[in-house]
Amino acid sequence: MKTTSTINNAQLFFIIFQTQVGVGVLSLPSSLYADAGTDGWITLLITGGAIQIIIFILYFLCARFPTLTLYEFAPKIIGKYAAGIISVLYVAFAIATSIIVLELFETTIKTWILFRTPMLVILLLLTVSGTYLAVGKIKVMGRFYQFVSILILPLILMSAYTLKDADIRYILPIGQNGFGTILKSTQKGIVSMLGFEIVLFIYPYVQNKGKAALKSLTLANIAVTSLYTFLTFTTFVFFSPNQLEVIPEPLVYMLKGISFVIVDRVDLIFLSIWIISVMTSYVSYLYIAGKGIQHLTKRKKTTGPILIASFIALFFSMFSHDRYTVEMLSGYHAKASYFFALGFPLMLLLISLLFKKKEESQ
């Protein structure tokens, strides 16, 4: 792939970071508590280690084909037809992820902010702004992600402020649920922190590849793991175990209970920042889907394919939005995500190593 649109390692870091930090952060503490109790924050530390292993696998695969995306190097490894099937599956997965992001965005906004606003209007808010960003060059995405990442700082500060009312006894004794239970619940952590697989589609655009790129990927994983662990830990020491059992989105409830002299609804500020993180995740998966459609239809530009993916995601996201349906669809999506984040890349890496296949220009 020859391209004049490139990103530096800092932009690679922020693309990975912003793609991982998404819609799941609101309900993650509640989900982890359901599986691992107050040891859920330990689960996230283990999850970060597991994701780092996956990142090594993705990196070694990309390093064998440094100027090609997965859509382009898969045929060189497993043949045209098998690679075509995998490409279609990745496009479907990316669009499905976009649909779930849209649905969770709509239900959350309608619950907390825009109670009477029609569903379509809320969906269009994310669709139009996200599609506009996705059709730009990868460099534009990288710069935007880098710029909006500063908003994570007030999010951390707002959450840290609640620690003045924390009670460390809520999480004691540490490890009370057993290592087996903690380890088993890592699957929910991995699903909530998905997004690192975008490296399979943006690695060719990175200016400084090799160890510099791996360093950016690793730092992004450390940053996301630290952020999720901190936010989860904060909610666990703020709410009692009995409260965590009945609160679906503890982060928002936690911030709703505090106010300042000139700011009464801190939770609305938090949700405003959360919306940006949701949009960046949505944009990233639109980009993955658009690149796939472009490759399969042999188009020169990604604008048309991204618009197609955006329309499909919007259309299907307008169906049932009750929490039960969304959670059920998210469950199926979570199971499928293991194949796309680990299964297929690991298979391609092993085959490429076994048959010594790599990019000819190396």
Number of C-alpha atoms within 10 A of each C-alpha: 9 8 8 8 13 20 24 18 20 17 23 27 24 25 30 28 29 26 26 29 25 24 25 20 22 20 17 24 29 24 21 24 19 14 18 24 23 30 26 30 26 20 25 30 17 18 21 24 14 15 22 19 13 18 21 14 18 23 24 16 23 27 21 19 22 23 21 21 22 24 24 20 23 24 16 16 21 17 11 13 11 12 20 19 11 18 23 16 15 23 24 17 19 24 26 23 22 27 24 21 24 26 26 21 21 24 19 19 19 16 11 12 13 14 12 8 11 11 19 13 11 18 20 14 12 23 22 14 12 22 21 14 19 26 21 13 16 21 18 17 22 22 17 16 23 18 12 15 16 10 15 17 9 13 18 14 10 16 19 14 13 17 15 8 10 17 15 14 11 16 21 12 11 12 16 14 15 11 13 9 17 23 16 12 23 23 18 19 28 22 22 20 26 21 21 22 21 21 22 20 19 22 24 24 24 23 15 15 20 14 11 15 22 21 14 21 26 19 17 23 23 17 17 20 23 15 18 22 20 17 21 29 21 24 26 29 20 23 20 16 15 9 12 21 15 10 16 16 19 25 25 20 15 18 20 15 12 15 12 8 5 6 11 13 14 18 22 16 16 21 19 15 17 20 17 22 25 24 25 26 26 28 26 26 28 31 34 26 30 27 24 29 24 19 19 16 10 9 13 9 13 21 19 15 23 26 20 16 27 26 15 15 23 22 13 16 23 15 11 11 15 11 13 10 12 18 14 11 14 18 14 10 16 18 12 14 20 15 14 17 23 17 13 15 23 18 15 21 22 16 14 18 14 9 9 11 18 19 14 7 7 9
